[in-house]
Amino acid sequence: MYFDPEIHRALRLKSAATERSISDVVNEAVKLSLAEDADDLAAFDSRAREPALDFDKVVKALRRRGKI
């Protein structure tokens, strides 16, 4: 895997500071990113049955109510 030299330097420093391997630091970051993706997909699934809103109507309604 190739990292930009500055990113690689930051990883080496974090690895040394936390007494963990670069591989462990990267694996944790990837796992966190994938967990966020899973949460996003679950949120999309839970809202799949909601009706679609017309953007123009929403903006006009906000303006009518003095919100924008």
C-alpha positions in Angstrom: 0.0 0.0 0.0 1.3 3.4 -0.9 0.8 6.5 1.3 1.7 10.1 0.6 5.0 10.7 2.3 3.5 13.2 4.8 0.7 10.7 5.7 3.2 8.0 6.1 5.2 10.2 8.4 2.1 11.0 10.5 1.3 7.3 10.7 4.9 6.5 11.8 4.7 9.1 14.5 1.2 8.0 15.7 2.4 4.4 15.7 5.4 5.3 17.9 3.4 7.5 20.2 0.7 4.8 20.8 3.2 1.9 20.8 1.2 0.2 18.1 2.2 -0.9 14.6 1.3 1.2 11.6 -0.8 -1.8 10.4 -2.8 -1.7 13.7 -3.4 2.1 13.3 -4.5 1.7 9.7 -6.7 -1.3 10.4 -8.5 0.6 13.2 -9.1 3.6 11.0 -10.5 1.4 8.2 -12.8 -0.5 10.6 -14.1 2.8 12.0 -14.7 4.1 8.5 -16.6 0.9 7.5 -18.6 1.0 10.7 -19.7 4.6 9.8 -20.7 3.3 6.3 -22.7 0.5 7.9 -24.5 3.1 10.1 -25.3 5.3 7.1 -26.7 2.3 5.1 -28.9 1.3 8.1 -30.2 4.9 8.3 -31.0 4.9 4.6 -32.8 1.5 4.9 -34.8 2.7 7.9 -36.0 5.8 5.9 -36.6 4.1 2.6 -40.3 4.1 3.0 -40.5 7.9 3.7 -42.0 9.9 0.9 -39.7 11.9 -1.3 -39.9 15.7 -0.8 -39.8 18.2 -3.6 -36.9 20.5 -2.9 -38.6 23.6 -4.3 -41.7 23.0 -2.1 -39.6 22.6 1.0 -37.7 25.8 0.3 -40.9 27.7 -0.4 -42.5 26.4 2.8 -39.4 27.4 4.9 -39.6 30.9 3.4 -43.4 31.1 4.1 -42.8 30.2 7.7 -40.0 32.8 8.0 -37.3 30.2 8.6 -35.1 31.5 5.8 
